[in-house]
């Protein structure tokens, strides 16, 4: 987000001009001795910008300030556009406006250098970023370490992490006495997958600030990534012993123990925090999420139940207790917890409850639950139709699923995801004409829709004699997503239908290596079979049956070519 950048750097209202006197070393805007001749368009744009800003319409206000800055050489218009663009998280407009602002002043101040430096860095433009940030670091307004701290919050959404790392490394080299620089460098190096650089940066920073919490954590994370488990955990253990009452630090330690495979030690740390702070909702919630993420469902359940007893974080606790019960196969308990979900997880809870009712075969209750969901959350109606249709398809109720998609498309007639889902249902039932109709409606809206191109191409090569036409569509999809397993499978199956078995094998093997699902295995096995690689085909099918014993395409292929495999 760019909001931290605005809050930390600008500290100014985005919709009203500042009444503060100019600060030392900041950009000075000289007032004209005589007011310029009135420009009616400029006055109108400023009026629109002010009124829209006062009314809370940020987009309209920004558009008006942007037009205003193009009508005058007064830098204040560009400044206002820059500030509001930052507030609106429109980094592209902010950079454009800041560049205009810079072009209209004789000597940019520290604040302008800082804004431009951060914007260029987030945009991956290393040279101008380095230029402006160097000007800030060599200025007298704020210490360099403070700038590195600000940079850390500003780089959260930088597009090019490697470019950001390169610039920060140069800045740190120029200012080697600033611990904040090493903190930022270590973090960026970890994110860029360069643990040795992160370790070196953290150790250089620790030489300046021994025992620094963040630097110690970064060093440990780097060492873990380098396989130096004992050294990493030793440093963390010492840090935790120096701060025995810092439960957040102890949880950081426990998370890294989990990363290192030391589950027993990690769970002991969680238990210690729980015993010492049984009523601390923040600690309980953090432990619950961490243990759940690590796969320790029962420990997580204990912490979520403690939250329920405390009456804290109830929406999240009820929802995750429902997920734990559902994953454990206890659908009755899952329905109980999902029925109690409120707050931030109420949407997910209501949807999971409806799905479970459908999967239990309680179709009338499920339909009621989905209808109720759409009434309560109309903004999520399309998602609910998609989930309901998919649930009905997976539970072998294709006619009911088709009714859902028909109803949804009456309300949202051109919605691409709904059209795509209905087309797949038609294609699975062998209704090529209706499948093609829906897929072509999608392609009329978006001719480059990758999945529609692939689905239509596959439908044509598999269900008609229009093989060349289908292959052309699949090739267009492949050009966009050459590593997608589904598209690779379509390419292979298309070549098979064209009689080019060798090229078919190449694509199907690539698809199978990436995602050996039932349909891809069925196709690969069939091509191997006709190539007289029959034992290899049987092996592919046996492996697939172990994973997906009820897959329709796989079973049909085996029954047709090698039914004995099903008896083995």
N, C-alpha and C positions, 0 to 999 in steps of 0.2 A: 504493500500500500504506500501511497505517497503522503498520507495524512501525517505520519511522524515527521516527514521532511518539512511540511508546512508548519507544524507546531513548533518544531525545534529551530527552524531557520527564520521564519517570517514573523510569527507571533503577531500578525496584523489581521484586521478584518478584511475579508475578501470582497466585501460589497460596499465599503464606505472608505473614502480617502482618509489617510492618516492625518491627525491634527498635531502629531508630535513634531518638535523641531528636528532638523536633520542631525544625525549622529556623526561624530567625528569619523573620518575615513569612509563614510558611506557615500553613495552616489548623490551628488548635489545637483539639483535641478534649478537653474536660475529662472526667476520669474521675469517675464518680458516687461520692459519699461512701459510699453503701451499695449493694451489688449489688442490682439490680432483681429482682423475683420471677421465678423460672425460667419460661420459656415453652417448653413441650415442643416445639411445632412449630418455633419459632425454633432451639432447640438441635439439633433433628433436621436442619433445613435447613443449618445451619452445618457439622454433622458430614458430611452428604452432600457439601457443597461442598469441604470439606478433603480428604476421602477421594478424591473424583473428581479433584480437582486433583493430588493426589499420584500418582494412577494414570495421569495424562495425559489424562483425559477432560475436555477443556476445555468442550465443549458442556454436559455434565451439571453440571459445576462452576458454570458461568456461570448456568445456569437456577436452580440452588439459591441462589446469592448473590442473584440477582434476586428470588426469592421471599422470601429472608430480609430484604432491605431494605424490603419492604413490610409486614413484621411488627413493625417496631420503629422508634423515632425515633433510634436510635443511628446517627450518621452513618458509623461505621466500616463498616457493612454496605454502604451505598451506595458508599463509597469502594472497597471490594474489588470490587464489581460493576463499577464504572467501569474500574478497572485491568485486570480480566480481559477485559472487553468490548473494550478497546483492543488487548489482546494477541491476542484472537480475531478482530480486524478486523471486529467487529460495531459499526459506527459508530452505527447506530440505537439499539442497546441502550446503548452508551456514553453517548450524549447523554441518554437517559432517566435513566440512573443518575447522571450528573453533575448533572443538574437536581435530582434528589432529594437528592443530597449537598449541593448548595448551599442547598437549602431548610432543611436541618437544622443549619446552622452560623450563628453570629451575624455573623462577619466573614470572608468568603472570603479565602484567601491568594493569593499570586501564582501558585502552581501551579494552583489551581482556576480562576483567571481565564484562565490560559493554555490549559488543557485545554478549557474551555468556549468560549473564543474560537476555537480551532482547529476544534472540532467544529461550531460554528455556521457558521463560514466554509465548511467543506467541505460543509455541508448547504445552502448558499446563503442563509442567514438573515443579512442584512447588518447590521441594526441591533444585535441582541445580540452579533454578532461584533465589531463596532466598539467597543461598550461594554466588553467584557471585554479586548480586546487593548489598548485605550487605557489601561486600569488597569494592565496589565503594563508598557507602555511608560513610564508615569509612575512606576513603582515604583523601588525602590532596590536590588533584588536582583541584577539583571543589566543590562548595557548594552543600549540599544535595538538596536544593530547585531546583537548576538547573537540577539535575538528575530527579526529579519528573516531571518537565516540559518536559524533553526529553522523559520520560516514557509515558507521555500522548499522544505524537504524535506517539510513537512506538507501542502503544497498539490498534491502530485502527482496525487491523484485527486479533487480538488474537483469537485462536480457542476456547479456554475454558475461557469464561468470568468469571465464578465462580472461577477458579483457579487463574486468574489474580487478582480478588478481594481479595482472601485469602492472596496472597503474599503482595499486596500493603497494606492491613490492618496491617500486621505484621511489614512492613517497617515503616509505619506511627507511630505505637506504639513505635518503637525504636527511632524515630526522631520526637517527638511531637511538636517541635517548628518551623516546616516548613509549611507555608501556602500552598505551592504547593502540598504537600502530601495530605492535606485535600481536595484540589480541585480535584485531581485525584481520591481519594477514593470516594468522593461524586458522581462523574460522573459514575464511575464503579458500584457503588451501585444502581444508578438509572437504568442503563442498565441491571443489574441483577434482577431488580424487588424488591429491598429492600429499599423502600423509608424512613423508619425510620432510617436506618443506614446512608443514604444519608443526611437526615436532621441533624443528630448528627454531622456528619463529617463537613457539611457546617457551622454549628454553632460554632464548635471548631475552624475552620479556621477563621471565622469572629471575634472571640475573639482575634485573633492575628492580623488580618487586617480588622478592621471595615469598612464596606462600599465596600468591594471588589465586583466588578461587577459579576464575574463568580460565586463566592460563594453565593451571594444573589440570582442569578438566579437558581442555583442548589437547594438552600433551598426552594425557591418558588415552583419549580417543584415537590420537594419531598412532600411539604405540600399539593399541589393539589392532588397528588396521594393518600395521606392519608385522603382526604376529608376535609382538613382544608382550605377551599377556602378563607375566609375573611383574615386570617393571611397571606396567600400567597400573595394575591393581595395588602394588606397593605404594605408589605415589598417591593414589586415591585414598587408601587406608590411612595414610599419614594425615592427609587433609581432613578427613572426617574426624580423626582423633583430636585434631586441633580445634574443631568446631563441633563438639558433640551435641549441641542443642539446635543445630541447623538441620531441621528435618527435611527441608528441600534438598540440601546437599546430600543427605543420606539417601534420599530417593534417587538422586542423580547417580550416586554410587551403586545403588541396587540395579538401576537400569543398565549400567555398564557391566555389572557382574552378569546380568542376563545376556548381554551382547557377547561376553567372553565365555559363555557356556557354564558359568558357575551358578547354576540354578539354586542349589541348596543354600549357598551363602547369600544370594539375592533374596530368597524368601525369608531368611533369618533377619535381614535388614528390614524388610517390610513388616515382619512381625514385631520387631523392636519399636518401630515408629507407631504401630497400632497400639501396642501395650502402653507406650509412654503418652500417646495422644489419642485415646479412644473416642474423644468427642470433637476432634478436629476434622470438620467436614472437608476442608481442602485437601488435607493429607489422605483421608479415606478415599476421596474421589480419585486423586492421583494414583494411589496404590491400586485401586480397582481397575482403572484403565490400563495401567502398566501390566498387571498380572493377566488381565484378559487378553491383551495384545500378545503376550508371551505364551498364551495357551494354557494358563493355569486357571481354568474356569471355576473350580470350586473355591480357590482362594479369592478370586474376584467376586464370586457370589457372596462370600462372607462379608467382604467390605461393602458391597452394595446393600446387603441386608442391614448392616450397621448404619448406613446412611438413611435407610427407611426408618429404623428405630429412632434416629435423631430427628427425623422430619426434614432432612436437608437434601437438596438436589434430587427431589422425588421424581421429577419427570425423567431424568437420565437414569436414575436407579431402576425405576419400573421398566423402562425400555430395555436396558441391558440385562436385567433379570429375565425378561421375556426372551431375549436372544439366547441367553445361556440355556434356558429351559428348552427352547426350540432346537438348538444345536444338539442338546442331549436327548432329543426324541420325546420329551414330555410335553405334548401339545396342550394338554389340559392346563398345566401350570403356565405355559406360554400365553395361552388365551387370557388367563387370569391377570397376568402382569400387563400384557398389552392393553387390556381393557381399562387399566388404571392410569395409563400414560397421559400426561398433560405437559404443558409448557413446550420447550423447544423441540421435544421429540414426539409431540402428539401426532404429527403427520405420518412419520415412519411407523409409529405404534399402530395407528388405525389401519394402515395399509397391510402390515404384517398380519394383523388379526383377520382381515378379510381373506388374505391368501391362505392362511391355515384352515379357515372354515371351508374354503373351496377344496383344498387338498384332502380334507377329511371326508369329502363327498357330501357335505351339507350345502348343496348348491343354492337352495333358496336363501338360506341364512347368509351365504357368501355374497350373493347378488344384492341382498339388502345392505350388507356392510359396505360394499363398493358404492352403491347408490348414496348411502349416507355419507361416505367419504367425499364423494363429488359434491354433495350439497354443502358440507362443512368447509371444504377446501376447493372451491371452484377453480382457483388458479393452478391446481394440480390435477385437473380433470383428465387431461390427455394422458398423463403418467398413469393414472388409475385405470383408464381404459386399456393401456398397453399391458399393465401388470395383470389385469383380469383376463384379458385375451390370452396372454402367455400361460397363465395358470390353467385355464381351460384346455389349451392345446396340450400342455404337458400331462394333464390328467385324462387325455384321450377323449375330449369332448369337442371335436372340431366344429360341429354344427353350432354349439353354444358360443364358441369363440368367434365364429363368423357373425353371429347375431350381435355380439359386443362391438366388433369392428364396424359393422354396418351402422349401428346406432351412433357410434362415435363419429363416423364420417358424415352422418347427417348433420351433426352439430359443427364439425370441423372438416368441411369437404375437401380441402386441399392440403391437409396436414400430412407431411411427407412420411413421418414415422408410422402413422396409422395406415397409410396406403401401402407402405413397405411390408408391414406385418400382415395385412390382409393378402397381399400378393403372395407372400411365402405360404400362407395357408392354402390359397388356390393352387399354387404350384405343387404342394405336397399332395393335394387331392387329384392331381393330374389335369386340372382345369387351366390349360395353358393360355387360352384366349383371355380369360378374366385376369390371370396373373400378368399377362403382357399389358393389358389395358391399364392396370394400376401402376405398373412400373413406368410405363410411358408417360403417364400423368406426372409422375415425379420428375422425369427427365425433361418434360416441357418446362417445368419450373426451374430446374437446375440440370443442364445438360452434362455437367461433370460430376454428378452425384455418384461417388465411387461404388457404394453398395448396390444402388439400383442398376448401374451398368453391369456389375458382376452378376447380380441375381437374374437380370433379364438374359444376359449372355448365356449363363448356365442353363436356364430354363429352355432356351432355344436349342442348345446343342444336345441337351439330355432328352427333351420331350418332343422334338420336331426333326425334320430333315434340313432345317435352315442352319446348318453347322457353320458355314463361313460367316454368315451374318452374326451368329452368336459369338464366334471367336473374335470378330472385330470389336464387339462391345467389351468382351473380357480383356482384350489387349489394352483398350482405353483405361479400364480399371487398373490393370497391372502397371501401366505407366505411372499412375498416381501412387499406388501402394504395392511396390514390388516384393515386399516381405510379408504381406498378409497371407496367412495360411489358407483362408477360404478362397482367395483369388488364385493362389498357386494351385489349389486343388481344381478350380475351374479351368485353369490353363491346361493342366495335365489331362483332365477328363475331356476337354475339347479336342486336344491333339489325339487322344485315344479314339474319339468318335470320327476323327478325320483319317484314322488309320496310321498315324505316325506314332508307333508304340514307343520308340526310343525316346523321343522328346517328351512323350507323356510320362514315362518313368522318371525322367529328370525332374520335372515339376512336381510330380506326386511324391517323390522321395523327399524333396525339399519341404513340401507341405507337411509330410508325416514327421520329419525331424523336428519341425517347429511345434506341431500340435497333432499328436496321433489320436484324433478322435475317431468315432465309429465310422463316419461316412468316408473320411480320408483313408482309413485303413481298408474299408471295403473297396474303394477305387484302386488303391495301390495293389491290393491282393489280386484284383481282377486282371489288371494289366500284367502283373507277374505271371498269372495263370496262363494267359494266352501267349506269353513269351516262353512257355514251357519251364518256368522257374516255379514249379508247383509246390515243392516242399517249402520254399521261401514264402510263397503265398499263404500256405497253411500256417506257417509260424506267425506271420503278420496277423492273420485272422484269430488265431488262438490268443495271442496277446491282447487283441482288441476285445475279445469276448470276456476276458478276465476283468477288464475295466468297465465294459458296457454290455452286459449279457443280454439286454433287452433292446438294443439299438435296431430299429426297423430295417434300415438300409443294409446294415451289416448282416443281419439274419437273412434277408432276402437274397443277398449275393452268395452267401455260403450255401443256402439251400439249393440255389440254382446250379452252382458249380462244384461244390464239395460237401454234400450233406453229411458225409462221415465225420467231418470235423466237429459237428454238433454232438456226436455220440462219444467223443473221446474224453 
